Amino acid sequence: MAARSIGSGTISFGLVSIPFKLFTATSAKSVSFNMLHKPCGSRLKQQLVCPVDNVVVERSETVRGFEHTRDQYVTFTDEELKSMEAARTGVLDLQEFVPAESVDYLYIEKTYFIGPDKGGDRAYRLLAEALERNKKLGVGRFAQRGKDNLVIVRPYKKGLILHECYYAEEVRSFEDIDTGATFEFKPMELDLADKLIEQLQQEKFDPSHFKDEWAEKVMAAVQQKVAGEEVTAAPEAPKAQIIDLLEALKRSVAAANTTKPSDIEAAPPVKPPKKAELREEAAAPKKRAAKR
């Protein structure tokens, strides 16, 4: 069954124009719940309530406001907001071509498929092949629903995909993150870490190796409840308390030798011994070996 487009537009770069269709690339399968009234089980409705007048407000009585200082707003009419919309809605304007490896995944927000529209097949395939051959990505703006979006166009399986991206000011700086102290690792620690990575490595990324186990458990519980069965929680398996990094690496390497990568559970965080524990250990009398 052919995919259904969610929109259309024109890719523009230089004097070239390519009509295209836009398709969703992902379909979230997340589990969602509805809020019900506990006594009767009816689904609840959300209403807009004015806290000053203590009345339910209809949509027709609302206006958009921007909070410029605490509890202080400036309001905008629909006409005022419409006048600020992007003038060239539907135009994907490629303004730069950059090396593919220079793009940071952190900036990618959403992904869409791009297909050629009527009359655009040849130019579409030419752009896809040119980007692939030169290992470049197109960067520009896509005016959609009145808003300018920062986008990246890249070649994908003989076609093109579009990444909607965050603007620079929307991405926080990693420099604000405390990455901990600097350590000098023992050669054995480095060697074991390398071995663990080597044993778990795959030829390529394959998301089918992983399943949303939480969603599967919830849906299984739903089926049980629909069938009138009682749902019982499975007991949580005890986790070993490993407080030594070297020991954790040794056990992980040993487990990787006998287990599939997707079956290996993350080791518990390595915790340094508390000062009180160290004092107790130092103060405790050492046991003598029993005489035969």
LUMTORTI-49884 format. One line per 10 residues: for each residue x, y negated, z negated of N, C-alpha, C. Coordinates in Angstrom, 3 decimals. Layout:
N
X,Y,Z,X,Y,Z,X,Y,Z  ... $
***
This chain:
292
0.848,1.195,0.000,0.000,0.000,0.000,0.885,-1.246,0.000  0.602,-2.164,0.920,1.408,-3.374,1.051,1.227,-4.279,-0.155  2.338,-4.908,-0.550,2.287,-5.829,-1.687,1.484,-7.070,-1.312  0.832,-7.652,-2.297,0.031,-8.855,-2.066,0.825,-10.077,-2.502  0.949,-11.046,-1.622,1.729,-12.245,-1.939,0.984,-13.127,-2.933  1.756,-13.866,-3.722,1.167,-14.784,-4.697,1.326,-16.235,-4.264  1.962,-16.428,-3.101,2.163,-17.781,-2.610,2.982,-17.766,-1.333  3.164,-18.926,-0.769,3.951,-19.050,0.456,4.662,-20.391,0.450  5.604,-20.531,1.370,6.352,-21.775,1.442,7.316,-21.754,2.601  8.274,-22.680,2.549,9.267,-22.795,3.611,10.644,-22.992,3.003 $
11.594,-22.134,3.400,12.987,-22.327,3.000,13.595,-23.337,3.952  14.215,-24.362,3.401,14.801,-25.412,4.216,16.269,-25.602,3.856  17.161,-25.501,4.857,18.570,-25.861,4.652,19.116,-26.364,5.983  19.726,-27.555,5.928,20.132,-28.203,7.167,18.894,-28.513,7.991  18.934,-28.117,9.267,17.788,-28.313,10.150,16.983,-27.028,10.328  17.304,-26.013,9.525,16.647,-24.711,9.636,15.470,-24.631,8.668  14.356,-24.105,9.148,13.178,-23.886,8.304,12.713,-22.444,8.472  12.490,-21.761,7.347,12.085,-20.356,7.381,10.792,-20.192,6.589  9.680,-19.909,7.234,8.439,-19.667,6.485,8.539,-18.352,5.712  8.076,-18.362,4.467,8.196,-17.148,3.657,6.951,-16.932,2.804 $
6.839,-15.692,2.315,5.815,-15.323,1.340,6.502,-14.943,0.039  5.837,-15.223,-1.067,6.399,-14.955,-2.388,5.633,-13.809,-3.046  6.387,-12.894,-3.677,5.781,-11.732,-4.328,6.346,-11.582,-5.739  5.534,-11.082,-6.650,6.041,-10.814,-7.995,7.007,-9.639,-7.931  8.099,-9.739,-8.687,9.106,-8.676,-8.701,8.977,-7.787,-9.925  8.279,-8.262,-10.937,8.156,-7.490,-12.174,6.702,-7.425,-12.612  6.405,-6.416,-13.398,5.061,-6.256,-13.960,5.212,-5.746,-15.381  5.068,-6.639,-16.346,5.281,-6.278,-17.748,4.268,-5.232,-18.194  4.752,-4.238,-18.912,3.897,-3.158,-19.409,3.766,-3.215,-20.929  3.869,-4.390,-21.483,3.842,-4.525,-22.935,2.463,-4.172,-23.494 $
2.466,-3.649,-24.708,1.220,-3.291,-25.391,0.678,-4.532,-26.095  -0.596,-4.825,-25.895,-1.197,-5.994,-26.549,-2.432,-5.566,-27.335  -2.714,-6.319,-28.380,-3.858,-6.040,-29.239,-4.796,-7.245,-29.260  -6.056,-6.994,-29.523,-7.042,-8.060,-29.705,-7.342,-8.227,-31.189  -7.640,-9.457,-31.597,-8.020,-9.720,-32.980,-9.519,-9.466,-33.139  -9.872,-8.631,-34.125,-11.264,-8.268,-34.369,-11.708,-8.720,-35.755  -13.026,-8.884,-35.917,-13.592,-9.184,-37.228,-13.634,-7.878,-38.012  -12.873,-7.792,-39.098,-12.702,-6.520,-39.805,-14.014,-5.872,-40.250  -14.970,-6.615,-40.811,-16.207,-5.965,-41.285,-17.038,-5.312,-40.179  -17.143,-5.970,-38.984,-18.038,-5.440,-37.945,-17.314,-4.944,-36.701 $
-16.014,-5.270,-36.566,-15.248,-4.795,-35.418,-15.442,-5.595,-34.151  -16.114,-6.748,-34.215,-16.333,-7.572,-33.024,-15.075,-8.369,-32.686  -14.863,-8.572,-31.380,-13.708,-9.357,-30.946,-13.919,-10.832,-31.269  -12.883,-11.454,-31.814,-12.989,-12.851,-32.227,-12.752,-13.790,-31.052  -13.342,-14.983,-31.121,-13.158,-16.022,-30.115,-12.329,-17.157,-30.700  -11.537,-17.776,-29.846,-10.762,-18.935,-30.277,-11.504,-20.206,-29.879  -11.509,-21.170,-30.787,-12.176,-22.435,-30.516,-11.243,-23.589,-30.842  -11.465,-24.714,-30.175,-10.717,-25.937,-30.458,-11.463,-26.702,-31.545  -10.770,-26.967,-32.646,-11.410,-27.630,-33.785,-10.654,-28.909,-34.117  -11.378,-30.009,-34.269,-10.774,-31.274,-34.688,-10.676,-31.275,-36.215 $
-9.459,-31.370,-36.774,-9.313,-31.328,-38.232,-9.811,-32.593,-38.925  -9.947,-33.709,-38.179,-10.421,-34.963,-38.778,-11.949,-34.970,-38.861  -12.601,-34.705,-37.721,-14.070,-34.712,-37.690,-14.668,-33.374,-38.108  -13.820,-32.341,-38.191,-14.260,-30.995,-38.582,-15.394,-30.493,-37.681  -15.180,-30.634,-36.365,-16.177,-30.173,-35.389,-15.469,-29.365,-34.304  -16.227,-28.472,-33.666,-15.709,-27.716,-32.522,-15.729,-28.632,-31.301  -14.594,-28.701,-30.586,-14.446,-29.618,-29.456,-14.538,-28.848,-28.138  -15.329,-29.353,-27.199,-15.438,-28.756,-25.870,-14.241,-29.189,-25.018  -13.915,-28.377,-24.012,-12.787,-28.697,-23.129,-12.967,-30.051,-22.449  -14.186,-30.382,-22.125,-14.466,-31.644,-21.433,-14.155,-32.859,-22.300 $
-14.014,-32.659,-23.607,-13.751,-33.766,-24.527,-12.270,-33.876,-24.896  -11.413,-33.133,-24.200,-9.984,-33.144,-24.534,-9.205,-34.028,-23.571  -8.034,-34.471,-23.998,-7.118,-35.251,-23.178,-5.702,-34.806,-23.526  -4.800,-34.853,-22.561,-3.428,-34.417,-22.803,-2.647,-35.519,-23.510  -1.905,-35.142,-24.552,-1.107,-36.113,-25.288,0.303,-35.611,-25.528  1.271,-36.520,-25.539,2.672,-36.184,-25.803,3.081,-36.816,-27.128  3.596,-35.996,-28.049,3.996,-36.485,-29.370,5.390,-37.105,-29.279  5.485,-38.441,-29.285,6.782,-39.118,-29.160,7.447,-39.312,-30.518  6.663,-39.497,-31.567,7.152,-39.465,-32.946,6.120,-38.669,-33.745  6.463,-38.305,-34.967,5.590,-37.426,-35.742,4.174,-37.991,-35.856 $
3.198,-37.226,-35.379,1.771,-37.576,-35.422,1.421,-38.814,-34.599  2.327,-39.223,-33.705,2.057,-40.361,-32.825,2.103,-39.870,-31.375  1.034,-40.157,-30.610,0.914,-39.600,-29.268,0.668,-40.688,-28.226  1.146,-40.426,-27.010,0.714,-41.198,-25.842,-0.089,-40.230,-24.980  -1.182,-40.705,-24.400,-2.069,-39.826,-23.641,-1.941,-40.073,-22.138  -2.280,-39.030,-21.365,-2.216,-39.107,-19.906,-3.507,-38.555,-19.309  -3.995,-39.228,-18.288,-5.153,-38.721,-17.553,-4.667,-37.717,-16.507  -5.585,-36.932,-15.973,-5.232,-35.975,-14.922,-4.675,-36.693,-13.698  -5.207,-37.863,-13.399,-4.746,-38.633,-12.239,-3.306,-39.099,-12.429  -2.971,-39.538,-13.651,-1.604,-39.988,-13.920,-0.608,-38.839,-13.787 $
-0.968,-37.682,-14.283,-0.080,-36.524,-14.189,0.067,-36.062,-12.744  -1.014,-36.120,-11.982,-0.968,-35.695,-10.584,-0.062,-36.602,-9.765  -0.018,-37.876,-10.120,0.820,-38.824,-9.374,2.306,-38.554,-9.559  2.663,-37.790,-10.601,4.074,-37.482,-10.865,4.493,-36.111,-10.342  3.574,-35.401,-9.705,3.906,-34.082,-9.185,4.877,-34.187,-8.015  5.616,-33.082,-7.783,6.575,-33.046,-6.678,5.849,-33.282,-5.355  6.462,-34.116,-4.511,5.807,-34.503,-3.260,5.791,-33.369,-2.241  6.836,-32.512,-2.252,6.963,-31.482,-1.211,6.628,-30.103,-1.778  5.429,-29.913,-2.255,5.023,-28.626,-2.814,5.112,-27.532,-1.755  5.724,-26.401,-2.127,5.866,-25.276,-1.208,7.165,-25.259,-0.443 $
8.008,-26.271,-0.637,9.293,-26.333,0.068,10.411,-25.864,-0.848  11.170,-24.874,-0.382,12.345,-24.381,-1.107,13.561,-24.980,-0.415  14.127,-25.983,-1.028,15.213,-26.761,-0.425,16.560,-26.269,-0.940  17.291,-25.506,-0.112,18.622,-25.024,-0.498,19.635,-26.142,-0.290  20.322,-26.535,-1.369,21.238,-27.670,-1.313,22.698,-27.276,-1.476  22.948,-26.078,-2.015,24.327,-25.613,-2.229,24.414,-24.112,-1.967  25.628,-23.655,-1.620,25.915,-22.225,-1.531,27.147,-21.961,-2.387  27.018,-21.053,-3.342,28.082,-20.834,-4.328,28.495,-19.364,-4.339  29.730,-19.053,-4.822,30.155,-17.654,-4.936,29.204,-16.870,-5.835  28.856,-15.659,-5.424,27.897,-14.849,-6.176,28.361,-14.590,-7.599 $
29.677,-14.371,-7.785,30.184,-14.034,-9.118,30.225,-15.234,-10.056  29.946,-16.441,-9.542,30.027,-17.638,-10.386,28.737,-17.921,-11.151  27.678,-17.176,-10.874,26.386,-17.436,-11.516,26.300,-16.701,-12.847  25.979,-17.423,-13.896,25.811,-16.858,-15.235,24.375,-16.355,-15.384  24.210,-15.066,-15.728,22.873,-14.476,-15.886,22.036,-15.218,-16.927  22.683,-15.925,-17.834,21.981,-16.626,-18.904,20.961,-17.626,-18.354  21.211,-18.147,-17.154,20.346,-19.179,-16.592,19.123,-18.615,-15.870  19.088,-17.316,-15.620,17.982,-16.727,-14.864,16.775,-16.497,-15.772  15.625,-17.032,-15.368,14.400,-16.915,-16.168,13.428,-15.897,-15.584  13.098,-16.016,-14.297,12.153,-15.107,-13.641,12.692,-14.712,-12.272 $
12.183,-13.596,-11.757,12.618,-13.112,-10.451,11.409,-12.813,-9.570  11.515,-13.195,-8.296,10.464,-12.943,-7.316,11.081,-12.355,-6.049  10.274,-11.609,-5.293,10.689,-11.143,-3.974,10.272,-12.183,-2.941  11.103,-12.352,-1.915,10.777,-13.237,-0.797,10.679,-12.392,0.469  9.586,-12.538,1.203,9.419,-11.866,2.491,9.152,-12.893,3.570  9.474,-12.584,4.825,9.246,-13.556,5.901,7.765,-13.712,6.209  7.349,-14.922,6.508,5.981,-15.172,6.962,5.984,-15.183,8.489  4.850,-15.414,9.095,4.737,-15.359,10.552,5.755,-16.273,11.231  6.490,-15.698,12.176,7.457,-16.472,12.937,8.789,-16.670,12.250  8.948,-16.133,11.028,10.190,-16.377,10.298,11.113,-15.181,10.183 $
10.758,-14.058,10.833,11.532,-12.825,10.671,13.011,-12.984,11.023  13.286,-13.530,12.193,14.668,-13.598,12.678,15.531,-14.493,11.791  15.037,-15.680,11.473,15.801,-16.610,10.635,15.961,-16.057,9.220  14.934,-15.368,8.735,14.985,-14.751,7.398,16.102,-13.722,7.325  16.157,-12.812,8.313,17.185,-11.771,8.314,18.571,-12.364,8.532  18.651,-13.419,9.324,19.939,-14.070,9.559,20.485,-14.665,8.270  19.632,-15.339,7.487,20.069,-15.924,6.216,20.498,-14.827,5.249  19.725,-13.744,5.169,20.060,-12.644,4.262,21.411,-12.035,4.612  21.655,-11.790,5.899,22.920,-11.183,6.320,24.087,-12.145,6.133  23.867,-13.439,6.373,24.940,-14.423,6.208,25.352,-14.537,4.742 $
24.380,-14.545,3.841,24.688,-14.605,2.410,25.428,-13.346,1.965  24.979,-12.186,2.446,25.620,-10.918,2.084,27.052,-10.867,2.605  27.252,-11.274,3.831,28.576,-11.213,4.452,29.568,-12.156,3.768  29.083,-13.311,3.345,29.961,-14.301,2.711,29.981,-14.205,1.189  29.182,-13.270,0.635,29.095,-13.101,-0.825,28.761,-14.429,-1.509  27.752,-15.084,-0.968,27.313,-16.374,-1.486,25.839,-16.310,-1.895  25.453,-17.241,-2.777,24.063,-17.414,-3.192,23.628,-18.836,-2.864  22.371,-18.993,-2.484,21.849,-20.323,-2.221,21.237,-20.920,-3.478  21.539,-22.187,-3.748,21.025,-22.874,-4.936,20.251,-24.111,-4.491  19.091,-24.327,-5.077,18.317,-25.498,-4.699,17.097,-25.694,-5.570 $
16.086,-26.342,-4.999,14.853,-26.642,-5.726,13.662,-26.038,-4.982  12.697,-25.582,-5.757,11.464,-25.060,-5.173,10.298,-25.764,-5.846  9.599,-26.581,-5.077,8.450,-27.317,-5.608,7.230,-26.409,-5.580  6.711,-26.102,-6.770,5.577,-25.193,-6.887,4.662,-25.661,-8.007  3.367,-25.657,-7.733,2.369,-26.112,-8.708,2.712,-27.503,-9.248  3.228,-28.334,-8.367,3.510,-29.714,-8.729,4.811,-29.947,-9.456  5.563,-28.876,-9.739,6.791,-29.011,-10.512,7.989,-28.539,-9.708  9.115,-29.244,-9.861,10.369,-28.840,-9.225,11.063,-27.803,-10.092  11.392,-26.652,-9.517,12.096,-25.608,-10.247,13.491,-25.405,-9.672  14.465,-25.223,-10.562,15.814,-24.859,-10.133,15.788,-23.385,-9.747 $
16.249,-23.055,-8.533,16.170,-21.672,-8.066,17.474,-21.224,-7.417  17.642,-19.906,-7.391,18.748,-19.261,-6.688,18.152,-18.260,-5.715  18.634,-18.262,-4.483,18.222,-17.281,-3.476,19.411,-16.380,-3.201  19.199,-15.073,-3.317,20.314,-14.156,-3.068,19.871,-12.979,-2.210  20.820,-12.393,-1.458,20.482,-11.243,-0.616,20.208,-10.018,-1.472  19.256,-9.186,-1.015,18.894,-7.998,-1.783,18.269,-6.974,-0.846  18.950,-5.843,-0.660,18.430,-4.736,0.159,17.897,-5.216,1.515  18.724,-5.886,2.273,18.399,-6.383,3.617,17.330,-7.471,3.610  17.059,-8.017,2.440,16.095,-9.100,2.341,16.587,-10.162,1.378  15.653,-10.901,0.789,16.005,-11.988,-0.124,15.158,-11.919,-1.389 $
15.737,-12.318,-2.493,14.974,-12.504,-3.725,15.249,-13.898,-4.271  14.327,-14.356,-5.087,14.428,-15.697,-5.666,14.487,-15.590,-7.177  15.459,-16.255,-7.767,15.555,-16.346,-9.222,15.149,-17.751,-9.642  14.123,-17.853,-10.478,13.772,-19.138,-11.084,14.674,-19.313,-12.297  15.346,-20.446,-12.403,16.390,-20.626,-13.420,16.052,-21.739,-14.410  16.714,-21.659,-15.557,16.647,-22.742,-16.535,17.545,-23.880,-16.069  17.158,-25.116,-16.362,18.047,-26.251,-16.132,19.139,-26.239,-17.200  20.245,-26.929,-16.918,21.400,-26.912,-17.823,21.022,-27.337,-19.237  20.159,-28.337,-19.366,19.796,-28.839,-20.698,18.867,-27.887,-21.450  18.359,-26.864,-20.769,17.472,-25.900,-21.420,18.225,-24.725,-22.037 $
19.503,-24.601,-21.719,20.309,-23.486,-22.230,21.200,-23.985,-23.360  21.108,-23.334,-24.491,21.904,-23.735,-25.647,23.364,-23.333,-25.478  24.232,-24.043,-26.170,25.662,-23.771,-26.069,26.058,-22.607,-26.965  26.828,-21.681,-26.418,27.309,-20.550,-27.210,28.353,-21.004,-28.227  28.896,-22.192,-28.025,29.892,-22.725,-28.959,29.284,-22.951,-30.341  27.955,-23.050,-30.422,27.288,-23.246,-31.711,27.186,-21.950,-32.516  27.564,-20.827,-31.905,27.436,-19.523,-32.552,28.731,-19.158,-33.268  28.609,-18.764,-34.534,29.763,-18.301,-35.299,30.065,-16.865,-34.891  31.200,-16.640,-34.251,31.560,-15.299,-33.778,32.457,-14.559,-34.758  32.574,-15.080,-35.973,33.328,-14.369,-37.004,34.808,-14.684,-36.985 $
35.511,-14.050,-37.916,36.947,-14.285,-38.051,37.718,-13.585,-36.931  38.986,-13.953,-36.785,39.875,-13.305,-35.818,40.576,-12.133,-36.489  40.617,-10.996,-35.800,41.217,-9.795,-36.377,42.328,-9.262,-35.481  43.274,-8.591,-36.107,44.261,-7.808,-35.373,43.897,-6.344,-35.581  43.501,-5.670,-34.516,43.033,-4.298,-34.642,44.184,-3.305,-34.555  44.000,-2.204,-35.263,44.994,-1.138,-35.227,44.979,-0.486,-33.848  46.136,-0.020,-33.375,46.178,0.655,-32.069,45.181,1.804,-31.973  44.986,2.552,-33.075,44.053,3.677,-33.044,42.618,3.190,-32.874  42.276,2.048,-33.484,40.934,1.495,-33.340,40.666,1.108,-31.887  41.643,0.447,-31.273,41.502,0.044,-29.876,41.396,1.260,-28.967 $
42.214,2.278,-29.254,42.211,3.489,-28.436,40.867,4.211,-28.532  40.326,4.323,-29.744,39.041,4.995,-29.928,37.896,4.209,-29.280  37.962,2.877,-29.370,36.936,2.046,-28.731,36.968,2.232,-27.215  38.191,2.291,-26.645,38.337,2.518,-25.203,37.784,3.886,-24.809  38.074,4.900,-25.626,37.598,6.257,-25.325,36.076,6.328,-25.376  35.484,5.652,-26.361,34.027,5.667,-26.495,33.370,5.028,-25.275  33.906,3.892,-24.831,33.372,3.223,-23.640,33.532,4.112,-22.414  34.696,4.756,-22.301,34.962,5.628,-21.154,33.990,6.811,-21.114  33.704,7.391,-22.285,32.822,8.554,-22.334,31.363,8.196,-22.053  30.980,6.964,-22.350,29.592,6.541,-22.145,29.380,5.793,-20.831 $
30.451,5.599,-20.066,30.316,4.806,-18.849,29.530,5.561,-17.772  28.815,4.804,-16.941,28.059,5.330,-15.810,28.528,4.620,-14.545  28.255,5.220,-13.397,28.697,4.627,-12.140,27.994,3.303,-11.862  26.744,3.188,-12.305,26.003,1.951,-12.079,24.897,1.820,-13.118  24.352,0.625,-13.215,23.241,0.366,-14.130,21.984,1.031,-13.594  21.341,1.849,-14.420,20.107,2.528,-14.035,19.111,2.416,-15.188  18.163,1.467,-15.098,17.223,1.258,-16.208,16.305,2.442,-16.466  16.211,3.384,-15.513,15.345,4.549,-15.730,15.895,5.475,-16.808  17.145,5.233,-17.227,17.718,6.017,-18.327,17.055,5.671,-19.666  16.329,4.572,-19.695,15.776,4.076,-20.954,14.255,3.952,-20.860 $
13.579,4.244,-21.949,12.127,4.151,-22.018,11.721,3.245,-23.181  10.574,2.617,-23.036,10.021,1.802,-24.121,9.374,2.756,-25.121  10.173,3.259,-26.059,9.693,4.271,-26.995,8.589,3.740,-27.906  8.682,2.474,-28.284,7.642,1.898,-29.149,6.294,1.906,-28.438  6.275,1.465,-27.164,5.022,1.440,-26.405,4.467,2.848,-26.223  5.346,3.818,-25.976,4.894,5.204,-25.812,4.263,5.732,-27.098  4.863,5.392,-28.239,4.311,5.834,-29.523,2.950,5.193,-29.784  2.836,3.893,-29.464,1.566,3.196,-29.687,0.466,3.798,-28.813  0.774,4.043,-27.523,-0.239,4.589,-26.622,-0.631,6.011,-27.016  0.338,6.780,-27.522,0.020,8.129,-28.006,-0.911,8.050,-29.216 $
-0.656,7.074,-30.094,-1.512,6.878,-31.266,-2.907,6.423,-30.853  -2.986,5.585,-29.802,-4.289,5.144,-29.292,-5.102,6.350,-28.824  -4.456,7.240,-28.064,-5.153,8.434,-27.568,-5.626,9.318,-28.723  -4.806,9.409,-29.770,-5.199,10.199,-30.937,-6.433,9.606,-31.612  -6.428,8.266,-31.759,-7.557,7.603,-32.413,-8.828,7.711,-31.568  -8.688,7.590,-30.243,-9.848,7.731,-29.357,-10.447,9.131,-29.487  -9.568,10.122,-29.673,-10.024,11.511,-29.818,-10.502,11.823,-31.228  -10.442,10.823,-32.116,-10.909,11.026,-33.485,-9.909,11.708,-34.386  -8.655,11.754,-33.950,-7.625,12.394,-34.755,-6.981,11.378,-35.691  -6.398,11.878,-36.768,-5.718,11.014,-37.728,-4.277,10.803,-37.284 $
-3.829,9.563,-37.363,-2.457,9.237,-36.968,-1.573,9.243,-38.199  -0.517,10.024,-38.149,0.433,10.085,-39.265,1.786,9.598,-38.788  2.438,8.818,-39.618,3.751,8.281,-39.265,4.818,9.343,-39.473  5.691,9.479,-38.469,6.785,10.444,-38.586,7.810,9.913,-39.570  8.362,10.773,-40.438,9.368,10.308,-41.399,10.622,9.827,-40.685  11.176,8.744,-41.198,12.382,8.182,-40.588,13.590,9.027,-40.956  14.383,9.350,-39.941,15.573,10.171,-40.182,16.582,9.378,-41.000  17.198,9.996,-42.013,18.191,9.288,-42.823,19.416,8.925,-41.995  19.950,7.751,-42.257,21.128,7.294,-41.525,22.352,7.339,-42.428  23.437,7.815,-41.843,24.674,7.916,-42.619,25.214,6.521,-42.914 $
25.662,6.324,-44.151,26.242,5.046,-44.547,27.754,5.094,-44.329  28.184,4.545,-43.227,29.610,4.539,-42.892,30.157,3.144,-43.169  31.153,3.070,-44.027,31.685,1.753,-44.391,33.074,1.529,-43.815  33.565,2.470,-43.013,34.896,2.349,-42.442,34.782,2.319,-40.921  35.321,1.264,-40.288,35.215,1.099,-38.843,35.883,2.240,-38.098  37.045,2.652,-38.553,37.776,3.725,-37.887,36.986,5.026,-37.930  36.380,5.316,-39.081,35.581,6.531,-39.216,34.351,6.468,-38.312  33.736,5.281,-38.204,32.568,5.115,-37.334,32.934,5.382,-35.881  34.104,4.903,-35.456,34.552,5.129,-34.082,34.820,6.605,-33.828  35.462,7.270,-34.790,35.763,8.698,-34.640,34.478,9.506,-34.477 $
33.485,9.216,-35.323,32.221,9.955,-35.255,31.482,9.663,-33.948  31.562,8.421,-33.479,30.885,8.053,-32.238,31.495,8.773,-31.047  32.841,8.850,-31.013,33.527,9.554,-29.926,33.169,11.030,-29.952  33.134,11.616,-31.149,32.781,13.033,-31.282,31.351,13.285,-30.820  30.433,12.378,-31.174,29.032,12.532,-30.776,28.865,12.381,-29.272  29.654,11.479,-28.668,29.552,11.244,-27.227,29.991,12.459,-26.428  30.837,13.297,-27.007,31.307,14.500,-26.316,30.208,15.542,-26.161  29.208,15.503,-27.039,28.184,16.554,-27.055,26.777,16.036,-26.801  26.628,14.712,-26.587,25.296,14.123,-26.472,25.193,13.259,-25.236  23.979,13.197,-24.653,23.742,12.297,-23.527,23.823,10.852,-24.022 $
24.313,9.918,-23.177,24.432,8.514,-23.595,23.139,7.921,-24.112  22.005,8.265,-23.481,20.728,7.666,-23.895,20.218,8.217,-25.211  20.811,9.355,-25.681,20.349,9.967,-26.924,21.123,9.491,-28.137  22.217,8.771,-27.913,23.061,8.350,-29.027,22.453,7.140,-29.708  22.219,7.235,-31.003,21.676,6.107,-31.760,22.809,5.187,-32.179  22.496,3.919,-32.270,23.508,2.960,-32.707,23.927,3.268,-34.134  25.238,3.236,-34.364,25.732,3.489,-35.715,25.328,2.341,-36.614  25.086,2.598,-37.899,24.726,1.517,-38.817,25.859,0.523,-38.922  25.569,-0.744,-39.224,26.618,-1.739,-39.304,27.676,-1.361,-40.322  28.916,-1.663,-39.973,30.022,-1.365,-40.876,30.024,-2.389,-41.992 $
29.895,-1.927,-43.231,29.812,-2.819,-44.383,31.073,-2.701,-45.232  31.744,-3.811,-45.519,32.897,-3.742,-46.409,32.438,-3.444,-47.823  33.239,-2.713,-48.616,32.843,-2.417,-49.993,32.713,-3.691,-50.808  31.730,-3.707,-51.711,31.526,-4.873,-52.564,32.637,-4.963,-53.607  32.872,-6.180,-54.095,33.923,-6.380,-55.094,33.668,-5.544,-56.337  32.389,-5.462,-56.751,32.053,-4.690,-57.950,32.407,-3.224,-57.753  32.170,-2.705,-56.525,32.492,-1.309,-56.245,33.992,-1.080,-56.313  34.761,-2.058,-55.805,36.216,-1.930,-55.844,36.729,-1.929,-57.277  36.125,-2.809,-58.135,36.556,-2.873,-59.530,36.235,-1.573,-60.245  35.032,-1.022,-59.967,34.648,0.231,-60.616,35.560,1.371,-60.196 $
35.924,1.377,-58.896,36.785,2.449,-58.396,38.171,2.357,-59.016  38.676,1.120,-59.187,40.003,0.936,-59.766,40.007,1.281,-61.250  38.882,0.982,-61.939,38.817,1.218,-63.382,38.532,2.671,-63.720  37.921,3.420,-62.798,37.551,4.809,-63.092,38.789,5.669,-63.260  38.855,6.512,-64.323,40.011,7.390,-64.527,40.068,8.447,-63.453  41.272,8.716,-62.974,41.443,9.730,-61.940,41.325,11.107,-62.558  40.595,12.015,-61.869,40.417,13.374,-62.365,41.647,14.214,-62.050  42.072,14.959,-63.066,43.198,15.859,-62.846,42.714,17.145,-62.198  43.612,17.734,-61.439,43.268,19.007,-60.809,43.112,20.067,-61.880  42.115,20.926,-61.762,41.877,21.975,-62.761,42.990,23.008,-62.728 $
43.425,23.395,-63.943,44.484,24.401,-64.026,43.890,25.770,-63.775  44.653,26.564,-63.033,44.228,27.931,-62.778,44.693,28.836,-63.908 $
***
